[in-house]
């Protein structure tokens, strides 16, 4: 039985090339417009992977991602975003998105990303895994997830989060964090710590407010 893909894209979007790529992968593609998602969710067949065509819509995709994840049958399915290269600069990566497909996409690259999403949807097991409620950090794969959804962090954001999660009972001053993460030769001042903490909390959502 072929793998069934749910392709969510605007009615006016020309996703024909992406559909052909998915067909070549051996998939059965069901296309639906975002505005019909809620009313038709119960009538759609089961799917193995969900792809959002977000070309031309690269602002806040949080509402659309949450709408997809609220459908119980789709909650644990891989969720990928397909975006035109010209829109990359404006793209904000929601935590629900597992991977990104940059269009136009070569068939080999698309297949590699799909295989990764389908074969490794869950956080790999690690003896060094750091956890705080729904928040997990894997030092082996350098991945951070909230409720299973990957969160995209900069290097310093990742290092700061790892430093805090490895010492959950300890309270740090700004100076201590600055010296530990940026070292003594950094002259940016303690405001740098405040900025990175604020960004971390924003990206991690409720988990960030609760644990940082």
Secondary structure, 3 states (H helix, E strand, C coil): CCEEEEEECCCCCCCHHHHHHHHHCCEEEEEECHHHHHHHHHHCCCCCEEEEECCCCCCCCHHHHHHHHHCHHHCCCEEEEEEEHHHHHHCCCCCCCCEEEEECCCHHHHHHHHHHHHHCCCCCCCCCCEEECCEEEECCCCEEEECCEEECCCHHHHHHHHHHHCCCCCCCCHHHHHHHHHCCCCCCCCHHHHHHHHHHHHHHCHHHHHHC
